[in-house]
């Protein structure tokens, strides 16, 4: 049964930017009867006064965070069954389990869109988080080739997939064991959900997302790195070196990142910490630089309109476009802080690997070969990237912008994609030990390197 679009919703978030985004996204989903609250304590008072039909709350807030807000509501007879959705950057699986255990009705990790919040609302009124289902995947096999569904987003990190698709469509290569289908998503959340519920066979995904899913028993394996390097920290043009040190400029400001579980988050955190700052998300610990998770393509406009946003870290081509359009200045390329670092990886369902090992091997081998294909002709790769990453022309990409991206110092690379465990270990240990995010996993069990071994003749 459809949810009444006139329901009253209390929305709690301490960020003015995020409250504005909540209003826009919920309106697009059809919900405009909103009561805004600035933290959990304010939200609790608004719930008591307004008697809403639904609560949508951030997790990390001062005075009373989202989990405390949820717990306080569940402790009362009047609101113990009030639908409650946590819409937050707390997107790792451990936090999702905490929400469920506290009686939450749903969870939407930031950044989210109207469709995602709409589905979460439908689910909250249909029974909540208990209704989450695992997809039973049925793969078609035609002419001996199995369907391989691979998901990605609009960043150059995923160009090896686009170039392979181009090579197949133009007849340059003809896979013997698989038929490739690619799906473009607007953000990381659908990819994370698709890998978790089994809907996707494979995805190009942020390494920490894949590791976190594996930590909570999602049956996926890492079969290859998708690229190395390729992200950029862009600083707001409001910085004035005549009056500001970098420390004073970033202090008490906001830094936008694409996902909590990301190398972008890790490298931005490390950079700010080395400036003597205390970066993090609002909560129990004192911080003086705040991270917010927003969709990559929205980062430039948000920084342009909001002086509280001092910078963002993101994959290309979003960063270079923002610099070219005079929205921000280069702070650093990710490779300058960790050369040849991984970021996105190729994660594949264990079920697909077991049932179709020949297809998995062929796909990995062709991706490695296609990485070299990109490196050998960047101009050709730039033309392929425009069609693959911006098929509807909404991003305004052109080959010149992408050629500029590919020619940057310490630029993104698509060669040397062998999945090195020590690189992933560096990521998980910094995030777990320093940032207190995620779990330490057994990388030998997570990495399926037999396909890369064969492709690289190891």
C-alpha positions in Angstrom: 0.0 0.0 0.0 1.3 3.4 -1.0 2.4 5.8 1.8 0.3 9.0 2.1 2.4 11.8 0.7 0.8 14.2 3.3 2.3 12.4 6.3 4.1 14.7 8.8 7.8 14.0 9.1 10.2 15.3 11.7 13.7 15.7 10.2 16.7 16.1 12.5 20.1 17.1 11.3 22.5 19.6 12.8 23.9 20.7 9.4 22.2 23.5 7.7 23.4 22.3 4.3 22.0 18.8 5.0 18.6 20.2 6.2 18.3 22.0 2.9 19.2 18.8 1.0 16.7 16.9 3.1 14.0 19.3 2.1 14.9 19.1 -1.6 15.2 15.4 -1.8 12.1 14.6 0.3 10.1 17.1 -1.9 11.3 15.3 -5.0 10.1 12.0 -3.4 6.7 13.6 -2.8 6.9 14.6 0.9 6.7 18.3 1.8 5.0 18.3 5.3 8.2 18.6 7.2 9.2 19.8 10.7 12.9 20.5 11.0 15.0 19.9 14.1 18.7 20.8 14.7 19.7 17.8 16.8 18.2 14.8 18.6 17.2 16.8 21.7 15.3 19.3 19.5 13.9 16.4 17.5 12.6 14.8 20.7 10.7 18.0 21.6 9.4 18.4 18.1 8.1 14.8 18.1 6.3 15.4 21.4 4.8 18.6 20.2 4.0 17.7 16.6 3.0 14.0 16.9 4.5 13.2 13.4 3.9 10.0 11.4 7.6 9.5 10.7 11.1 10.6 11.9 14.1 10.9 9.7 17.3 11.6 11.6 21.0 12.0 11.1 23.2 10.0 13.4 26.1 12.3 14.3 24.7 15.3 16.1 25.7 17.3 19.3 23.7 17.2 22.5 21.8 14.1 21.5 22.8 12.0 18.6 20.5 10.0 16.3 20.9 6.7 18.2 20.1 8.4 21.5 17.1 10.1 19.9 15.9 6.7 18.6 16.5 5.0 22.0 14.6 7.8 23.8 11.6 7.4 21.6 11.5 3.6 21.9 11.6 4.0 25.7 8.1 5.7 25.6 4.8 3.9 25.1 3.5 6.7 22.9 6.4 6.6 20.4 7.7 3.0 20.7 6.3 2.1 17.3 6.8 5.5 15.5 8.6 4.7 12.2 12.2 6.0 12.4 14.7 6.1 9.6 18.3 6.9 10.2 19.7 8.8 7.2 23.3 9.3 7.9 26.9 9.1 6.9 27.2 6.2 9.4 27.1 3.8 6.5 29.2 0.9 7.7 27.5 -2.4 8.5 28.2 -2.2 12.2 26.3 1.0 12.5 23.4 -0.4 10.5 23.2 -3.3 13.0 23.1 -0.9 15.9 20.2 1.0 14.3 18.3 -2.3 13.8 19.0 -3.4 17.4 17.8 -0.1 18.8 14.4 -0.5 17.0 15.0 1.6 13.9 12.6 1.1 11.0 15.2 1.8 8.2 18.5 3.2 7.2 19.6 5.3 4.3 23.3 6.0 4.0 24.4 9.4 2.8 24.5 10.5 0.0 21.1 9.4 -0.9 18.6 10.4 -3.6 14.8 10.7 -3.8 14.3 7.1 -4.9 16.4 5.7 -2.0 14.6 7.8 0.7 11.3 6.9 -1.0 12.0 3.2 -0.8 13.2 3.5 2.8 9.9 5.3 3.7 7.9 2.5 2.0 9.9 -0.1 3.9 9.5 1.7 7.2 5.7 1.6 6.9 5.7 -2.0 5.6 7.5 -3.5 8.5 11.0 -1.9 8.7 14.5 -3.4 8.5 13.3 -7.0 9.1 11.9 -7.0 5.6 15.3 -6.7 3.9 15.5 -9.5 1.4 18.4 -11.3 -0.4 17.9 -11.6 -4.2 18.1 -15.0 -5.7 20.0 -14.3 -8.8 19.1 -16.1 -12.1 21.7 -15.6 -14.8 21.0 -16.3 -18.4 23.4 -18.3 -20.4 23.2 -17.9 -24.2 25.6 -19.6 -26.6 27.8 -20.7 -23.7 28.2 -17.2 -22.4 26.9 -16.2 -19.0 25.4 -12.8 -18.3 27.8 -10.7 -16.2 26.1 -7.6 -14.7 28.7 -5.0 -13.5 27.8 -1.7 -11.8 29.8 1.5 -11.7 29.4 5.3 -11.1 30.3 8.4 -13.2 34.0 8.7 -12.4 37.2 8.0 -14.3 38.2 5.4 -11.8 35.9 3.0 -13.6 37.2 3.7 -17.1 38.7 0.2 -17.5 35.1 -1.1 -17.5 34.0 1.5 -20.0 36.9 0.8 -22.3 36.3 -2.9 -22.2 32.7 -2.4 -23.0 33.8 -0.2 -26.0 36.2 -2.8 -27.2 33.5 -5.5 -27.1 31.0 -3.3 -28.9 33.4 -2.4 -31.6 34.5 -6.0 -32.1 38.1 -5.4 -30.9 37.6 -8.3 -28.5 34.9 -11.0 -28.3 34.5 -12.7 -24.9 34.1 -16.4 -25.1 32.6 -17.0 -21.6 30.5 -13.9 -20.7 28.1 -11.3 -22.1 28.9 -7.9 -20.4 26.1 -5.7 -19.1 27.0 -2.5 -17.3 24.7 -0.4 -15.0 25.4 3.2 -14.2 24.3 4.4 -10.8 24.0 7.9 -9.3 26.0 7.0 -6.2 27.6 4.3 -4.0 24.6 3.2 -2.1 22.9 1.2 -4.9 26.2 -0.5 -5.6 26.6 -1.3 -1.9 23.1 -2.7 -1.6 23.4 -4.6 -4.9 26.5 -6.4 -3.8 25.0 -7.1 -0.3 21.7 -8.5 -1.5 23.2 -10.4 -4.5 21.5 -8.4 -7.2 24.8 -7.5 -8.8 27.3 -10.0 -10.1 30.2 -7.6 -9.9 30.9 -3.9 -9.2 33.6 -1.3 -9.3 33.4 -0.1 -5.7 35.3 1.8 -3.1 37.7 -0.6 -1.4 36.6 0.1 2.2 32.9 -0.5 1.2 33.8 -3.9 -0.2 36.0 -4.7 2.9 33.2 -3.7 5.3 30.6 -5.8 3.4 33.0 -8.8 3.7 33.5 -8.1 7.4 29.8 -8.7 7.9 29.6 -11.9 5.8 28.6 -10.6 2.4 29.7 -13.4 0.1 32.0 -11.2 -2.2 35.6 -11.4 -3.2 38.1 -8.8 -4.4 39.4 -10.0 -7.8 41.4 -6.9 -9.0 42.2 -3.3 -8.3 40.2 -1.0 -10.6 42.9 1.7 -10.9 45.5 3.5 -8.8 45.6 7.2 -7.8 43.1 9.5 -9.4 41.5 11.6 -6.6 41.9 15.3 -5.8 41.4 17.6 -2.8 39.9 20.9 -3.9 40.2 23.9 -1.6 37.6 26.7 -1.5 38.6 30.0 -3.2 37.7 31.8 0.0 41.2 30.9 1.3 43.5 34.0 1.4 47.1 33.2 2.1 47.7 36.8 3.2 45.5 36.2 6.3 45.0 32.5 6.6 47.2 29.6 7.5 45.9 26.3 6.2 45.2 25.3 9.8 43.2 28.4 10.6 41.3 28.3 7.3 40.1 24.7 7.7 39.4 25.0 11.5 35.7 24.9 12.2 34.8 24.3 8.6 33.3 21.5 6.6 35.0 19.0 4.3 32.8 17.1 1.9 33.6 13.5 1.0 31.8 10.9 -1.2 31.4 8.2 1.4 32.4 7.5 4.9 34.0 4.2 3.8 36.4 5.7 1.3 40.1 6.4 0.7 39.0 10.0 0.2 37.9 10.1 3.8 41.1 8.5 5.0 43.5 10.8 3.0 41.5 13.9 3.9 41.6 12.9 7.6 45.3 12.3 7.5 46.0 15.6 5.8 43.9 17.6 8.3 45.4 15.7 11.2 48.9 16.6 10.0 47.9 20.3 10.1 47.2 19.9 13.8 43.4 19.7 13.4 40.9 17.3 14.8 38.7 16.2 11.9 35.7 13.9 12.3 31.9 13.8 12.6 29.9 15.5 15.4 29.4 13.3 18.4 31.1 12.5 21.7 34.6 13.4 20.7 35.7 17.0 20.3 36.4 17.9 16.6 37.2 21.2 14.9 36.8 20.1 11.2 33.5 18.4 10.2 33.2 15.7 7.5 29.9 15.6 5.5 29.0 13.0 2.9 27.5 14.4 -0.3 27.1 13.1 -3.8 30.3 13.8 -5.8 28.6 15.7 -8.6 27.0 18.1 -6.1 30.2 19.0 -4.3 31.3 22.0 -6.4 27.9 23.7 -6.3 27.6 23.1 -2.5 31.0 24.6 -1.9 30.3 27.5 -4.2 27.1 28.4 -2.3 28.2 27.7 1.3 31.2 29.4 2.8 31.3 26.9 5.6 32.5 24.3 3.2 36.3 24.8 3.0 37.0 21.9 0.6 36.1 18.5 -0.8 37.9 15.4 -1.8 36.6 13.5 -4.8 37.4 11.3 -7.8 37.8 12.8 -11.3 36.5 14.4 -13.4 34.5 16.3 -10.8 37.6 18.0 -9.2 39.3 19.2 -12.4 36.0 20.6 -13.7 35.6 22.6 -10.4 39.1 24.0 -10.7 38.7 24.8 -14.4 35.4 26.6 -13.6 37.1 28.7 -10.9 35.0 27.2 -8.1 38.0 26.0 -6.2 41.8 25.5 -6.2 44.0 22.5 -6.1 45.0 21.5 -2.5 46.7 18.2 -3.5 46.4 15.2 -5.7 45.9 12.0 -3.8 49.1 10.5 -5.2 51.2 13.2 -3.6 50.2 11.8 -0.2 50.3 8.1 -1.2 51.6 7.3 -4.6 50.1 4.4 -6.5 47.4 4.0 -3.9 44.3 1.9 -4.6 40.9 3.4 -4.3 38.2 1.4 -6.2 38.3 -2.3 -6.6 36.6 -5.0 -8.6 34.3 -7.0 -6.2 32.6 -10.1 -7.5 30.0 -12.4 -6.0 31.5 -15.6 -4.7 28.6 -17.5 -6.2 29.5 -16.2 -9.7 33.2 -17.2 -9.2 32.3 -20.7 -8.1 29.7 -21.3 -10.8 31.5 -19.5 -13.7 35.3 -19.5 -13.1 36.1 -19.3 -16.8 34.0 -16.2 -17.2 35.6 -14.6 -14.1 39.1 -15.4 -15.4 38.3 -14.0 -18.8 36.8 -10.8 -17.4 39.8 -10.2 -15.1 42.3 -10.9 -17.9 40.5 -8.5 -20.3 40.3 -5.8 -17.7 44.1 -6.0 -17.1 44.7 -6.0 -20.9 42.3 -3.0 -21.2 44.1 -1.1 -18.6 47.2 -1.3 -20.8 45.0 -0.3 -23.8 44.0 2.9 -21.9 47.6 3.7 -20.9 48.8 3.3 -24.5 46.4 5.9 -26.0 45.0 8.5 -23.5 43.4 10.6 -26.3 41.4 7.6 -27.4 40.6 6.8 -23.8 39.3 10.3 -23.2 36.8 9.9 -26.1 35.6 6.6 -24.8 35.2 8.1 -21.3 32.9 10.8 -22.4 30.4 8.4 -23.8 30.7 5.9 -20.9 30.6 8.3 -18.0 28.3 11.0 -19.4 26.0 9.2 -21.9 23.2 11.8 -21.5 25.5 14.8 -21.6 24.4 16.0 -18.2 27.9 16.4 -16.8 29.2 18.4 -19.7 32.3 16.3 -20.2 34.4 16.6 -23.3 37.6 14.9 -24.4 39.8 17.9 -23.7 38.8 18.0 -20.0 39.5 14.3 -19.6 42.8 14.5 -21.5 43.8 17.2 -19.0 42.8 14.9 -16.1 44.8 12.0 -17.5 47.9 14.2 -18.0 48.0 15.5 -14.4 51.2 14.9 -12.4 50.9 11.5 -10.6 47.6 11.0 -12.5 45.3 8.1 -12.4 46.7 4.8 -13.6 45.1 1.7 -15.1 48.2 -0.5 -15.2 49.6 -2.6 -12.4 46.1 -3.6 -11.1 47.3 -6.7 -9.2 45.4 -6.7 -5.8 48.2 -6.1 -3.2 47.1 -7.1 0.3 49.6 -4.7 2.0 47.9 -1.7 0.4 44.5 -2.8 1.6 46.0 -3.5 5.0 47.3 0.1 5.2 43.8 1.4 4.5 42.0 -0.8 7.1 44.5 -0.2 9.8 44.4 3.6 9.5 40.7 3.6 9.4 40.2 1.2 12.3 43.1 2.3 14.5 43.1 6.0 13.9 39.7 6.9 12.6 37.9 4.2 14.6 35.9 3.1 11.6 35.2 -0.5 10.4 36.6 -3.8 11.3 39.9 -5.6 10.6 39.4 -8.4 8.1 41.4 -11.4 7.0 42.7 -10.1 3.6 43.8 -13.6 2.5 40.2 -14.7 2.6 38.9 -11.5 1.1 41.2 -11.4 -1.9 40.7 -14.0 -4.7 44.0 -13.5 -6.5 44.1 -16.6 -8.6 42.6 -14.8 -11.6 45.2 -12.0 -11.4 47.9 -14.5 -10.9 47.1 -16.3 -14.1 46.6 -13.0 -16.0 50.0 -11.7 -14.8 51.7 -15.1 -15.2 52.6 -15.2 -11.5 
